[in-house]
Amino acid sequence: MRSVKQILNKFNPLEDKYISREFQSFGIYLSEQLDDYKHKALYIKLAKTVHRSILEKALSYVSDSKARNKVALFLWKMKELKSQNLKRKSTT
């Protein structure tokens, strides 16, 4: 994981079209890890709206597995983690 300072130091506005914020960088990172470049806008949106710990846990779960469809597994695990978070908050 890179810091915001490192991202901004390497940012070139003439070449880097997509990355101007940290969440965009993480969204692109997710699309690279899941080999799903076609839906990088989805991952950027998820990086902006979903808590980072949930995304990191789901990505870790996918990278540890040997699933053929990593994207489906990632989205399923993310949904499961979000529902667990809501249950914990409602009982507290």
Rosetta blueprint (number, residue, H / E / L):
1 M L
2 R L
3 S L
4 V H
5 K H
6 Q H
7 I H
8 L H
9 N H
10 K H
11 F L
12 N L
13 P L
14 L L
15 E L
16 D L
17 K L
18 Y L
19 I L
20 S L
21 R L
22 E H
23 F H
24 Q H
25 S H
26 F H
27 G H
28 I H
29 Y H
30 L H
31 S H
32 E H
33 Q H
34 L L
35 D L
36 D L
37 Y H
38 K H
39 H H
40 K H
41 A H
42 L H
43 Y H
44 I H
45 K H
46 L H
47 A H
48 K H
49 T H
50 V L
51 H L
52 R H
53 S H
54 I H
55 L H
56 E H
57 K H
58 A H
59 L H
60 S H
61 Y H
62 V H
63 S H
64 D H
65 S L
66 K L
67 A L
68 R L
69 N L
70 K H
71 V H
72 A H
73 L H
74 F H
75 L H
76 W H
77 K H
78 M H
79 K H
80 E H
81 L H
82 K H
83 S H
84 Q H
85 N H
86 L H
87 K H
88 R H
89 K H
90 S H
91 T H
92 T L
